[in-house]
Amino acid sequence: MLQHSTLPNSQAGRGRALVIGAGIGGLASAMRLGAKGWQVTVLDRLDRPGGRGSSIDAGGHRFDLGPTIVTVPQGLRDLWAATGRDFDQDVKLVPMDPFYRITWPDGSSFTARQDTAAMRAEVARLSPADVPGYDRFLRESEARYWFGYEDLGRRSMHRFADLLKVLPRFAMLRADRSVHAHAAARVRDPRLRFALSFHPLFIGGDPFHVTSMYILVNHLEKAFGVHYAMGGVQAIARAMADVVQDQGGAVVQNAEVDEILVQNGRAAGVRLTTGEAIAAEVVVSNADAGHTYDRLLRNHPRRRWTSARLKRTRWSMSLFVWYFGTRGTRALWPEAGHHTILVGPRYRTHIRDIFQTGRLAEDMSLYVHRPSVTDPGCAPDGGDTFYALSPVPHLGHDNGVDWAAEAEPYRRRMLAMLEDRLLPGLSRHITESLVFTPETFQSRYLAPMGTGFSIEPRILQSAWFRPHNVSEELPGLWLAGAGTHPGAGLPGVVGSAEVLAQLVPDGPGRIRAPLPERMAAE
């Protein structure tokens, strides 16, 4: 990779595209722009590519910091194909079976798999009367997938007229209803209602308020499966960076953008925190949309995404994540597979604490990641690599948490829950320990209020209502990543680059395939 000192510079920036942030959305955008003939440079403040999908190495452990699963591998294959490459030659995906296991305090459990018969059997085991409702829920999930993901999610929604055209379809699909309300209308068992409605938390949404369009995730899992990338999402990020460099572009780490420069009413480049100015014809920000508008465009007048508007925006929750390594545990805890969800004693009121009141509760629900059962190389021989994640309020609530005081007590409560529910005797085996609080998300990723997933995907903060992929504030600026359309999660941020490629014009280096002779003659 190029070092900071060798950043390309030019007065005009002709033919150059700059991408701010080497997260998955930024790298996908760089690949798409390279395929369109732009000379691309990606600038990122971290020491390695991936953003939230990067990793940290400690004591022989590789800790994957953020996303852990791939749910729509075809999106990545399409991205690679756009560059003339084969994704499966660069990254090895392993299908997960089961996807994950959900457990409740009463000892009951639900194991999610791709096979429909197996899933129907799980539903019947918990609540036989709910099988017909589950079948109907699956059909409705698929309908929302074709409309919400394959249609709206793969095209720009920056024109108000496009929103008006789809409103009748939104109404027909009851997009006004929440994910949980839709699940509750189909099944009665509270455990099944949780199992069918918790998915919005993976993209920063409150299941009791996020539009029911997001039940499409259930179809995503059924249709495409759940996969793990060997080497973690970090391996995907490194492979993406390699493609960008093979295209003639550059991915520059330890280079933080401080401001988007404006000339003649257009984005004209960026200024780094070192003071260095870099010119470009195209600027793409994969930084959080809030950070892009409130910080990087602070010296440019804004009409829609003003500081006041951003303060009124509803943001996703934050996360408390404990990364820990263990010694001599590979043969222990057979119930702890690759993905486990430990549900706490409350659901609705706990979600209200996280999203509405901003109260840090004594109880918690946990997502536990144990990649070493699939990818032994992420831990020393005989050991394991884990992370345990708990959704928590972001930093913007009036009764904000003092994480300097609360982090260690919260980690101890997390440890107690893990030892009681999943990993007995854990404390005797821990060798490495690292904690991320909302303050870490704010400082490491420049996330407004330390959010984990940018703007919450409520119905009036989705599609046209979200910050557009083509900036409303400044010509020559485009947005990618979780804070723009279609939204957060790996499929969403990769999809944002696909939308971006439809909007950014071809660069001067675009080589078009010659027309077949018959077509040329016509």
LUMVODREN-867725 format. One record per residue (C-alpha): residue in one letter; z, y, x. Coordinates in steps of 0.02 Angstrom, whole numbers, plus 50000, padded with zeros to 5 digits. Each point is the difference from the previous one (the first is absolute). Layout:
N
<aa:A; Z:Z; Y:Y; X:X>
...
//
This chain:
522
<aa:M; Z:50000; Y:50000; X:50000>
<aa:L; Z:49970; Y:50179; X:50055>
<aa:Q; Z:50150; Y:50093; X:50062>
<aa:H; Z:50050; Y:50168; X:49928>
<aa:S; Z:49932; Y:50092; X:50152>
<aa:T; Z:49824; Y:49935; X:49970>
<aa:L; Z:49983; Y:50060; X:49820>
<aa:P; Z:49822; Y:50055; X:49968>
<aa:N; Z:49980; Y:50185; X:49965>
<aa:S; Z:49858; Y:50108; X:49941>
<aa:Q; Z:49978; Y:50178; X:49939>
<aa:A; Z:49895; Y:49950; X:49851>
<aa:G; Z:50060; Y:49823; X:49967>
<aa:R; Z:49824; Y:49959; X:49942>
<aa:G; Z:49986; Y:49818; X:49947>
<aa:R; Z:50185; Y:49967; X:50029>
<aa:A; Z:50125; Y:49938; X:49872>
<aa:L; Z:50186; Y:50008; X:50030>
<aa:V; Z:50120; Y:49884; X:49910>
<aa:I; Z:50183; Y:50050; X:49994>
<aa:G; Z:50108; Y:49845; X:50007>
<aa:A; Z:49965; Y:49822; X:50059>
<aa:G; Z:50077; Y:49917; X:49849>
<aa:I; Z:49897; Y:49867; X:49912>
<aa:G; Z:49919; Y:50130; X:49888>
<aa:G; Z:49956; Y:50111; X:50148>
<aa:L; Z:49928; Y:49858; X:50102>
<aa:A; Z:49900; Y:49938; X:49851>
<aa:S; Z:49933; Y:50176; X:49977>
<aa:A; Z:49953; Y:50009; X:50184>
<aa:M; Z:49905; Y:49836; X:49986>
<aa:R; Z:49907; Y:50061; X:49847>
<aa:L; Z:49958; Y:50167; X:50083>
<aa:G; Z:49940; Y:49913; X:50158>
<aa:A; Z:49885; Y:49894; X:49893>
<aa:K; Z:49931; Y:50161; X:49923>
<aa:G; Z:49953; Y:50069; X:50170>
<aa:W; Z:50147; Y:50112; X:50041>
<aa:Q; Z:50080; Y:50011; X:50172>
<aa:V; Z:50179; Y:49962; X:49951>
<aa:T; Z:50165; Y:50039; X:50083>
<aa:V; Z:50163; Y:49941; X:49921>
<aa:L; Z:50157; Y:50096; X:50048>
<aa:D; Z:50171; Y:49922; X:49974>
<aa:R; Z:50175; Y:50050; X:50050>
<aa:L; Z:50067; Y:49822; X:50024>
<aa:D; Z:49982; Y:49889; X:50153>
<aa:R; Z:49890; Y:49869; X:49915>
<aa:P; Z:49880; Y:49993; X:49852>
<aa:G; Z:50052; Y:49948; X:49826>
<aa:G; Z:50113; Y:50137; X:49934>
<aa:R; Z:50117; Y:49918; X:49876>
<aa:G; Z:49911; Y:49838; X:50046>
<aa:S; Z:50047; Y:50012; X:50183>
<aa:S; Z:50135; Y:49900; X:50088>
<aa:I; Z:50143; Y:50011; X:50124>
<aa:D; Z:50035; Y:49873; X:50137>
<aa:A; Z:50181; Y:49963; X:50049>
<aa:G; Z:50083; Y:49852; X:50084>
<aa:G; Z:49847; Y:49889; X:49983>
<aa:H; Z:49981; Y:50040; X:49815>
<aa:R; Z:49854; Y:50090; X:49918>
<aa:F; Z:50064; Y:50095; X:49850>
<aa:D; Z:49864; Y:50042; X:49874>
<aa:L; Z:50061; Y:50167; X:49933>
<aa:G; Z:49912; Y:50015; X:49833>
<aa:P; Z:49876; Y:49901; X:49895>
<aa:T; Z:50008; Y:49813; X:50025>
<aa:I; Z:49870; Y:49925; X:49883>
<aa:V; Z:49813; Y:50012; X:49970>
<aa:T; Z:49956; Y:49981; X:49816>
<aa:V; Z:49814; Y:50045; X:49996>
<aa:P; Z:49923; Y:49936; X:50161>
<aa:Q; Z:49826; Y:50035; X:49931>
<aa:G; Z:50035; Y:50186; X:50018>
<aa:L; Z:50026; Y:49977; X:50186>
<aa:R; Z:49848; Y:49887; X:50014>
<aa:D; Z:49894; Y:50132; X:49912>
<aa:L; Z:50067; Y:50131; X:50119>
<aa:W; Z:49954; Y:49897; X:50153>
<aa:A; Z:49830; Y:49958; X:49926>
<aa:A; Z:49963; Y:50187; X:49982>
<aa:T; Z:50014; Y:50011; X:50190>
<aa:G; Z:49893; Y:49845; X:50031>
<aa:R; Z:50152; Y:49895; X:50047>
<aa:D; Z:50085; Y:49844; X:49933>
<aa:F; Z:50183; Y:50025; X:49955>
<aa:D; Z:50041; Y:49816; X:50016>
<aa:Q; Z:49940; Y:50001; X:50180>
<aa:D; Z:50126; Y:50136; X:50042>
<aa:V; Z:50152; Y:49957; X:49893>
<aa:K; Z:50072; Y:49834; X:49945>
<aa:L; Z:50068; Y:49997; X:49823>
<aa:V; Z:50115; Y:49861; X:49941>
<aa:P; Z:50018; Y:49970; X:49812>
<aa:M; Z:50179; Y:49998; X:49938>
<aa:D; Z:50058; Y:49857; X:49888>
<aa:P; Z:50113; Y:50042; X:49919>
<aa:F; Z:49971; Y:50188; X:49996>
<aa:Y; Z:50185; Y:50038; X:49986>
<aa:R; Z:50158; Y:49936; X:49920>
<aa:I; Z:50108; Y:50108; X:49885>
<aa:T; Z:50184; Y:49956; X:49980>
<aa:W; Z:50132; Y:50071; X:49882>
<aa:P; Z:50189; Y:50011; X:50017>
<aa:D; Z:50024; Y:49854; X:49880>
<aa:G; Z:49907; Y:49885; X:50120>
<aa:S; Z:49840; Y:49988; X:49899>
<aa:S; Z:49834; Y:50029; X:50085>
<aa:F; Z:49814; Y:50027; X:49973>
<aa:T; Z:49868; Y:49945; X:50125>
<aa:A; Z:49835; Y:50094; X:49994>
<aa:R; Z:49840; Y:49909; X:50046>
<aa:Q; Z:49813; Y:50026; X:49978>
<aa:D; Z:49974; Y:49844; X:49895>
<aa:T; Z:50006; Y:50045; X:49815>
<aa:A; Z:50066; Y:49829; X:49947>
<aa:A; Z:50143; Y:50015; X:50124>
<aa:M; Z:50041; Y:50175; X:49937>
<aa:R; Z:49998; Y:49943; X:49818>
<aa:A; Z:50118; Y:49858; X:50049>
<aa:E; Z:50119; Y:50127; X:50081>
<aa:V; Z:49997; Y:50107; X:49843>
<aa:A; Z:50032; Y:49846; X:49892>
<aa:R; Z:50144; Y:49947; X:50112>
<aa:L; Z:50089; Y:50166; X:49969>
<aa:S; Z:49945; Y:50032; X:49821>
<aa:P; Z:49879; Y:49880; X:49913>
<aa:A; Z:49976; Y:50118; X:49854>
<aa:D; Z:49928; Y:50132; X:50116>
<aa:V; Z:49850; Y:49900; X:50061>
<aa:P; Z:49879; Y:50067; X:49866>
<aa:G; Z:50056; Y:50178; X:50038>
<aa:Y; Z:49974; Y:49968; X:50185>
<aa:D; Z:49824; Y:49938; X:49968>
<aa:R; Z:49961; Y:50158; X:49902>
<aa:F; Z:50077; Y:50107; X:50138>
<aa:L; Z:49884; Y:49920; X:50128>
<aa:R; Z:49847; Y:50037; X:49894>
<aa:E; Z:50054; Y:50180; X:49980>
<aa:S; Z:50034; Y:50014; X:50186>
<aa:E; Z:49822; Y:49945; X:50037>
<aa:A; Z:49927; Y:50128; X:49878>
<aa:R; Z:50096; Y:50138; X:50088>
<aa:Y; Z:49943; Y:49936; X:50169>
<aa:W; Z:49815; Y:50018; X:49957>
<aa:F; Z:50025; Y:50174; X:49930>
<aa:G; Z:50138; Y:50070; X:50110>
<aa:Y; Z:49958; Y:49920; X:50167>
<aa:E; Z:49816; Y:49954; X:50003>
<aa:D; Z:49944; Y:50153; X:49902>
<aa:L; Z:50117; Y:50149; X:50018>
<aa:G; Z:50077; Y:49942; X:50162>
<aa:R; Z:49834; Y:49990; X:50092>
<aa:R; Z:49927; Y:50170; X:49956>
<aa:S; Z:50056; Y:50178; X:50016>
<aa:M; Z:50095; Y:50076; X:49855>
<aa:H; Z:49990; Y:50182; X:50057>
<aa:R; Z:49895; Y:50059; X:49852>
<aa:F; Z:50094; Y:50039; X:49840>
<aa:A; Z:49850; Y:49943; X:49898>
<aa:D; Z:50020; Y:49825; X:50073>
<aa:L; Z:50180; Y:49997; X:49939>
<aa:L; Z:49946; Y:50051; X:49825>
<aa:K; Z:49874; Y:49859; X:49994>
<aa:V; Z:50131; Y:49866; X:50034>
<aa:L; Z:50139; Y:50066; X:49888>
<aa:P; Z:49948; Y:49891; X:49851>
<aa:R; Z:50008; Y:49846; X:50110>
<aa:F; Z:50172; Y:50054; X:50063>
<aa:A; Z:50057; Y:50015; X:49820>
<aa:M; Z:49930; Y:49831; X:49951>
<aa:L; Z:50090; Y:49917; X:50146>
<aa:R; Z:50164; Y:50088; X:49955>
<aa:A; Z:50013; Y:50089; X:50167>
<aa:D; Z:50137; Y:50106; X:49921>
<aa:R; Z:50113; Y:49846; X:49999>
<aa:S; Z:50102; Y:49961; X:50157>
<aa:V; Z:49980; Y:49841; X:50101>
<aa:H; Z:50170; Y:49937; X:49944>
<aa:A; Z:49969; Y:50045; X:49818>
<aa:H; Z:49839; Y:49900; X:50005>
<aa:A; Z:50086; Y:49850; X:50079>
<aa:A; Z:50141; Y:50013; X:49873>
<aa:A; Z:49873; Y:49998; X:49859>
<aa:R; Z:49935; Y:49832; X:50061>
<aa:V; Z:50153; Y:49902; X:50061>
<aa:R; Z:50182; Y:49999; X:49945>
<aa:D; Z:50093; Y:49925; X:50147>
<aa:P; Z:50069; Y:50144; X:50107>
<aa:R; Z:49964; Y:49904; X:50160>
<aa:L; Z:49817; Y:49983; X:49953>
<aa:R; Z:49995; Y:50183; X:49952>
<aa:F; Z:50057; Y:50038; X:50177>
<aa:A; Z:49877; Y:49878; X:50080>
<aa:L; Z:49854; Y:50078; X:49905>
<aa:S; Z:50050; Y:50182; X:50022>
<aa:F; Z:50077; Y:50030; X:50172>
<aa:H; Z:49833; Y:50017; X:50094>
<aa:P; Z:49988; Y:50191; X:49985>
<aa:L; Z:50146; Y:50010; X:50120>
<aa:F; Z:49881; Y:49937; X:50136>
<aa:I; Z:49902; Y:50163; X:49980>
<aa:G; Z:50146; Y:50115; X:49966>
<aa:G; Z:50001; Y:50000; X:49810>
<aa:D; Z:50137; Y:49988; X:49869>
<aa:P; Z:49955; Y:49846; X:49894>
<aa:F; Z:50077; Y:50084; X:49848>
<aa:H; Z:49887; Y:50153; X:50012>
<aa:V; Z:49844; Y:49952; X:50099>
<aa:T; Z:49847; Y:49972; X:49890>
<aa:S; Z:49968; Y:49822; X:49943>
<aa:M; Z:49831; Y:50008; X:50087>
<aa:Y; Z:50096; Y:49935; X:50150>
<aa:I; Z:50027; Y:49829; X:49921>
<aa:L; Z:49830; Y:49971; X:50081>
<aa:V; Z:50098; Y:49949; X:50156>
<aa:N; Z:50041; Y:49836; X:49914>
<aa:H; Z:49814; Y:49963; X:49990>
<aa:L; Z:49973; Y:50053; X:50180>
<aa:E; Z:50124; Y:49868; X:50056>
<aa:K; Z:49924; Y:49867; X:49889>
<aa:A; Z:49819; Y:50038; X:50044>
<aa:F; Z:50014; Y:50034; X:50187>
<aa:G; Z:50166; Y:49923; X:50051>
<aa:V; Z:50130; Y:50072; X:50117>
<aa:H; Z:49963; Y:49991; X:50186>
<aa:Y; Z:50086; Y:50035; X:50164>
<aa:A; Z:49908; Y:50065; X:50153>
<aa:M; Z:50049; Y:49906; X:50156>
<aa:G; Z:50075; Y:50131; X:50113>
<aa:G; Z:50052; Y:50100; X:49848>
<aa:V; Z:49914; Y:50151; X:49925>
<aa:Q; Z:50012; Y:50070; X:50176>
<aa:A; Z:49864; Y:49874; X:50048>
<aa:I; Z:49888; Y:50070; X:49863>
<aa:A; Z:50032; Y:50177; X:50063>
<aa:R; Z:49959; Y:49953; X:50179>
<aa:A; Z:49840; Y:49914; X:49944>
<aa:M; Z:49951; Y:50156; X:49902>
<aa:A; Z:50031; Y:50110; X:50152>
<aa:D; Z:49891; Y:49883; X:50103>
<aa:V; Z:49858; Y:50018; X:49874>
<aa:V; Z:50014; Y:50190; X:50006>
<aa:Q; Z:49987; Y:49997; X:50189>
<aa:D; Z:49855; Y:49877; X:49996>
<aa:Q; Z:49911; Y:50125; X:49887>
<aa:G; Z:50019; Y:50130; X:50137>
<aa:G; Z:50152; Y:50084; X:49924>
<aa:A; Z:50175; Y:50025; X:50069>
<aa:V; Z:50175; Y:49964; X:49938>
<aa:V; Z:50123; Y:50113; X:50089>
<aa:Q; Z:50186; Y:49965; X:49988>
<aa:N; Z:50144; Y:50120; X:50037>
<aa:A; Z:49893; Y:50143; X:49934>
<aa:E; Z:50079; Y:50093; X:49855>
<aa:V; Z:49900; Y:50119; X:49891>
<aa:D; Z:50094; Y:50160; X:49956>
<aa:E; Z:49869; Y:50093; X:49899>
<aa:I; Z:49828; Y:49983; X:49922>
<aa:L; Z:49892; Y:50142; X:50063>
<aa:V; Z:49890; Y:50102; X:49881>
<aa:Q; Z:49844; Y:50096; X:50045>
<aa:N; Z:49879; Y:50084; X:49880>
<aa:G; Z:50093; Y:49923; X:49853>
<aa:R; Z:49982; Y:49821; X:50062>
<aa:A; Z:50106; Y:49876; X:50097>
<aa:A; Z:49943; Y:50022; X:50180>
<aa:G; Z:50118; Y:49887; X:50098>
<aa:V; Z:50183; Y:49983; X:50040>
<aa:R; Z:50132; Y:50069; X:50116>
<aa:L; Z:50120; Y:49878; X:50083>
<aa:T; Z:50185; Y:50032; X:50027>
<aa:T; Z:49954; Y:50030; X:50184>
<aa:G; Z:49895; Y:50148; X:49946>
<aa:E; Z:49833; Y:49917; X:50037>
<aa:A; Z:49864; Y:50038; X:49872>
<aa:I; Z:49867; Y:49869; X:49962>
<aa:A; Z:49845; Y:50046; X:49901>
<aa:A; Z:49920; Y:49886; X:49871>
<aa:E; Z:49873; Y:50006; X:49861>
<aa:V; Z:50101; Y:49880; X:49891>
<aa:V; Z:50189; Y:49987; X:49988>
<aa:V; Z:50084; Y:49854; X:49912>
<aa:S; Z:50188; Y:50001; X:49975>
<aa:N; Z:50086; Y:49833; X:49985>
<aa:A; Z:50166; Y:50091; X:50014>
<aa:D; Z:50102; Y:50004; X:49840>
<aa:A; Z:49913; Y:50113; X:49874>
<aa:G; Z:50159; Y:50103; X:49985>
<aa:H; Z:50010; Y:50024; X:50188>
<aa:T; Z:49814; Y:50040; X:50008>
<aa:Y; Z:50012; Y:50141; X:49875>
<aa:D; Z:50175; Y:50066; X:50033>
<aa:R; Z:49998; Y:49991; X:50190>
<aa:L; Z:49826; Y:49976; X:50072>
<aa:L; Z:49924; Y:50131; X:49882>
<aa:R; Z:50151; Y:50115; X:50000>
<aa:N; Z:49898; Y:50149; X:50060>
<aa:H; Z:49861; Y:49975; X:49872>
<aa:P; Z:50019; Y:50060; X:49818>
<aa:R; Z:50011; Y:49857; X:49875>
<aa:R; Z:49963; Y:50004; X:49815>
<aa:R; Z:50049; Y:49828; X:49934>
<aa:W; Z:50110; Y:49913; X:50129>
<aa:T; Z:50117; Y:50144; X:50031>
<aa:S; Z:50176; Y:49977; X:50069>
<aa:A; Z:50069; Y:50031; X:49825>
<aa:R; Z:49884; Y:49868; X:49926>
<aa:L; Z:50049; Y:49874; X:50132>
<aa:K; Z:50184; Y:50029; X:49965>
<aa:R; Z:49970; Y:49961; X:49815>
<aa:T; Z:49906; Y:49841; X:50042>
<aa:R; Z:50086; Y:49834; X:49969>
<aa:W; Z:50010; Y:49905; X:50164>
<aa:S; Z:50021; Y:49816; X:50035>
<aa:M; Z:50167; Y:49929; X:50049>
<aa:S; Z:50049; Y:49977; X:50181>
<aa:L; Z:50056; Y:49843; X:50089>
<aa:F; Z:50144; Y:49934; X:50102>
<aa:V; Z:49933; Y:49866; X:50117>
<aa:W; Z:50104; Y:49893; X:50117>
<aa:Y; Z:49899; Y:49914; X:50136>
<aa:F; Z:50096; Y:49861; X:50088>
<aa:G; Z:49968; Y:49855; X:50116>
<aa:T; Z:50097; Y:49837; X:50010>
<aa:R; Z:50028; Y:49862; X:50127>
<aa:G; Z:50001; Y:49812; X:49964>
<aa:T; Z:49955; Y:50017; X:49816>
<aa:R; Z:49824; Y:49929; X:49985>
<aa:A; Z:50067; Y:49840; X:49920>
<aa:L; Z:50126; Y:50092; X:49890>
<aa:W; Z:49986; Y:50073; X:49825>
<aa:P; Z:49858; Y:49896; X:49926>
<aa:E; Z:50010; Y:50100; X:49840>
<aa:A; Z:49951; Y:50158; X:50095>
<aa:G; Z:49811; Y:49991; X:50007>
<aa:H; Z:49879; Y:50132; X:50057>
<aa:H; Z:50034; Y:50114; X:49850>
<aa:T; Z:50158; Y:49999; X:49894>
<aa:I; Z:50060; Y:50124; X:49869>
<aa:L; Z:50186; Y:50007; X:49964>
<aa:V; Z:50027; Y:50085; X:49833>
<aa:G; Z:50163; Y:50094; X:49979>
<aa:P; Z:50111; Y:50003; X:49845>
<aa:R; Z:49905; Y:50146; X:49919>
<aa:Y; Z:49818; Y:50042; X:49973>
<aa:R; Z:49969; Y:50146; X:49881>
<aa:T; Z:50155; Y:50101; X:50046>
<aa:H; Z:49976; Y:49964; X:50185>
<aa:I; Z:49821; Y:50066; X:49991>
<aa:R; Z:50068; Y:50153; X:49909>
<aa:D; Z:50122; Y:50029; X:50143>
<aa:I; Z:49859; Y:49992; X:50126>
<aa:F; Z:49869; Y:50106; X:49912>
<aa:Q; Z:50093; Y:50110; X:49875>
<aa:T; Z:50179; Y:50038; X:50051>
<aa:G; Z:49976; Y:49978; X:50188>
<aa:R; Z:50165; Y:49906; X:50013>
<aa:L; Z:50023; Y:49875; X:50141>
<aa:A; Z:50070; Y:49850; X:49908>
<aa:E; Z:50126; Y:49876; X:50069>
<aa:D; Z:49889; Y:49854; X:49945>
<aa:M; Z:49822; Y:49970; X:50054>
<aa:S; Z:49847; Y:49889; X:49984>
<aa:L; Z:49916; Y:49941; X:50159>
<aa:Y; Z:49829; Y:49947; X:50061>
<aa:V; Z:50024; Y:49884; X:50149>
<aa:H; Z:49858; Y:49970; X:50123>
<aa:R; Z:50009; Y:49852; X:50120>
<aa:P; Z:49830; Y:49998; X:50086>
<aa:S; Z:50055; Y:49880; X:50137>
<aa:V; Z:49985; Y:49851; X:49880>
<aa:T; Z:49812; Y:50034; X:49998>
<aa:D; Z:49974; Y:50093; X:50164>
<aa:P; Z:50122; Y:49926; X:50128>
<aa:G; Z:49937; Y:50116; X:50136>
<aa:C; Z:50088; Y:50150; X:49921>
<aa:A; Z:50170; Y:49930; X:50058>
<aa:P; Z:50070; Y:49913; X:50155>
<aa:D; Z:49999; Y:49809; X:49999>
<aa:G; Z:50122; Y:49933; X:49872>
<aa:G; Z:50035; Y:50172; X:49929>
<aa:D; Z:49942; Y:50101; X:49850>
<aa:T; Z:49941; Y:50175; X:49963>
<aa:F; Z:50053; Y:50078; X:49835>
<aa:Y; Z:50001; Y:50158; X:49902>
<aa:A; Z:50098; Y:50035; X:49842>
<aa:L; Z:49941; Y:50145; X:49893>
<aa:S; Z:50094; Y:50091; X:49864>
<aa:P; Z:49922; Y:50137; X:49890>
<aa:V; Z:50110; Y:50157; X:50007>
<aa:P; Z:49985; Y:50181; X:49939>
<aa:H; Z:49894; Y:50121; X:50100>
<aa:L; Z:50079; Y:50151; X:50085>
<aa:G; Z:49948; Y:50127; X:49869>
<aa:H; Z:50137; Y:49968; X:49872>
<aa:D; Z:50138; Y:50128; X:49979>
<aa:N; Z:50131; Y:49870; X:50039>
<aa:G; Z:49911; Y:49945; X:50158>
<aa:V; Z:50081; Y:49863; X:50105>
<aa:D; Z:50075; Y:50036; X:50170>
<aa:W; Z:49913; Y:49859; X:50090>
<aa:A; Z:50087; Y:50035; X:50165>
<aa:A; Z:50161; Y:49946; X:49913>
<aa:E; Z:49929; Y:49873; X:49876>
<aa:A; Z:49876; Y:49900; X:50106>
<aa:E; Z:50123; Y:49879; X:50080>
<aa:P; Z:50106; Y:49967; X:49843>
<aa:Y; Z:49838; Y:49970; X:49904>
<aa:R; Z:49938; Y:49879; X:50134>
<aa:R; Z:50165; Y:49906; X:49990>
<aa:R; Z:49983; Y:49982; X:49812>
<aa:M; Z:49824; Y:49937; X:50028>
<aa:L; Z:50065; Y:49873; X:50127>
<aa:A; Z:50133; Y:49941; X:49877>
<aa:M; Z:49868; Y:49974; X:49864>
<aa:L; Z:49885; Y:49906; X:50119>
<aa:E; Z:50141; Y:49885; X:50059>
<aa:D; Z:50056; Y:49968; X:49822>
<aa:R; Z:49828; Y:49971; X:49922>
<aa:L; Z:49878; Y:49942; X:50133>
<aa:L; Z:50054; Y:49994; X:50183>
<aa:P; Z:50178; Y:49930; X:50014>
<aa:G; Z:50079; Y:50033; X:50170>
<aa:L; Z:49867; Y:50129; X:50045>
<aa:S; Z:50118; Y:50114; X:50095>
<aa:R; Z:50032; Y:49864; X:50132>
<aa:H; Z:49815; Y:49992; X:50046>
<aa:I; Z:49944; Y:50183; X:50008>
<aa:T; Z:49931; Y:50056; X:50168>
<aa:E; Z:49899; Y:50156; X:49957>
<aa:S; Z:50030; Y:50131; X:49866>
<aa:L; Z:49908; Y:50158; X:49949>
<aa:V; Z:50015; Y:50104; X:49842>
<aa:F; Z:49877; Y:50119; X:49916>
<aa:T; Z:50073; Y:50121; X:49872>
<aa:P; Z:49908; Y:50131; X:49895>
<aa:E; Z:50031; Y:50120; X:50144>
<aa:T; Z:49901; Y:49883; X:50114>
<aa:F; Z:49855; Y:50003; X:49879>
<aa:Q; Z:50006; Y:50189; X:50000>
<aa:S; Z:50008; Y:50019; X:50188>
<aa:R; Z:49887; Y:49855; X:50054>
<aa:Y; Z:49864; Y:50013; X:49867>
<aa:L; Z:50022; Y:50183; X:49949>
<aa:A; Z:50023; Y:49938; X:49821>
<aa:P; Z:50058; Y:50136; X:49880>
<aa:M; Z:50181; Y:49966; X:49955>
<aa:G; Z:49990; Y:49836; X:50094>
<aa:T; Z:49900; Y:49914; X:49865>
<aa:G; Z:49933; Y:49828; X:50033>
<aa:F; Z:49837; Y:50014; X:49902>
<aa:S; Z:49958; Y:50186; X:49975>
<aa:I; Z:49970; Y:50060; X:49821>
<aa:E; Z:50063; Y:49883; X:49863>
<aa:P; Z:49855; Y:49920; X:49903>
<aa:R; Z:50046; Y:50058; X:49825>
<aa:I; Z:49858; Y:50023; X:49876>
<aa:L; Z:49997; Y:50189; X:50022>
<aa:Q; Z:50003; Y:49979; X:50189>
<aa:S; Z:49858; Y:49875; X:50010>
<aa:A; Z:49809; Y:50012; X:50010>
<aa:W; Z:49946; Y:50183; X:49968>
<aa:F; Z:50182; Y:50058; X:49998>
<aa:R; Z:50029; Y:49940; X:50178>
<aa:P; Z:49949; Y:50101; X:50155>
<aa:H; Z:49813; Y:49971; X:50010>
<aa:N; Z:49910; Y:49908; X:50140>
<aa:V; Z:49892; Y:50156; X:50020>
<aa:S; Z:50122; Y:50143; X:50021>
<aa:E; Z:50015; Y:50123; X:49857>
<aa:E; Z:50067; Y:50128; X:50122>
<aa:L; Z:49879; Y:50002; X:50147>
<aa:P; Z:49818; Y:49948; X:50023>
<aa:G; Z:49975; Y:49884; X:50147>
<aa:L; Z:50169; Y:49915; X:49973>
<aa:W; Z:50018; Y:49827; X:49925>
<aa:L; Z:50156; Y:49896; X:49964>
<aa:A; Z:50035; Y:49816; X:50023>
<aa:G; Z:50155; Y:49892; X:49987>
<aa:A; Z:50142; Y:49972; X:49877>
<aa:G; Z:50012; Y:50178; X:49932>
<aa:T; Z:49822; Y:50012; X:49936>
<aa:H; Z:49892; Y:49893; X:49885>
<aa:P; Z:50013; Y:49854; X:49967>
<aa:G; Z:50179; Y:49991; X:50069>
<aa:A; Z:50123; Y:49908; X:50110>
<aa:G; Z:50002; Y:49821; X:50063>
<aa:L; Z:49876; Y:49919; X:50119>
<aa:P; Z:49862; Y:49979; X:49869>
<aa:G; Z:50025; Y:50180; X:49946>
<aa:V; Z:49991; Y:50083; X:50170>
<aa:V; Z:49852; Y:49892; X:50053>
<aa:G; Z:49920; Y:50047; X:49834>
<aa:S; Z:50028; Y:50185; X:50034>
<aa:A; Z:49885; Y:49983; X:50151>
<aa:E; Z:49867; Y:49917; X:49892>
<aa:V; Z:50009; Y:50148; X:49880>
<aa:L; Z:49996; Y:50120; X:50146>
<aa:A; Z:49839; Y:49923; X:50065>
<aa:Q; Z:49917; Y:50040; X:49833>
<aa:L; Z:50045; Y:50185; X:50020>
<aa:V; Z:49975; Y:50042; X:50183>
<aa:P; Z:49817; Y:50029; X:50043>
<aa:D; Z:49915; Y:49895; X:50133>
<aa:G; Z:50028; Y:50055; X:50179>
<aa:P; Z:49860; Y:50043; X:50121>
<aa:G; Z:50014; Y:49829; X:50083>
<aa:R; Z:49967; Y:49900; X:49841>
<aa:I; Z:49865; Y:49870; X:50031>
<aa:R; Z:49917; Y:49942; X:49842>
<aa:A; Z:49916; Y:49831; X:49985>
<aa:P; Z:49811; Y:50016; X:49980>
<aa:L; Z:49931; Y:49971; X:49827>
<aa:P; Z:49909; Y:49836; X:49969>
<aa:E; Z:49812; Y:50024; X:50016>
<aa:R; Z:49968; Y:49981; X:49813>
<aa:M; Z:50129; Y:50134; X:49956>
<aa:A; Z:49936; Y:50115; X:50136>
<aa:A; Z:49823; Y:49985; X:49931>
<aa:E; Z:50059; Y:50049; X:49827>
//
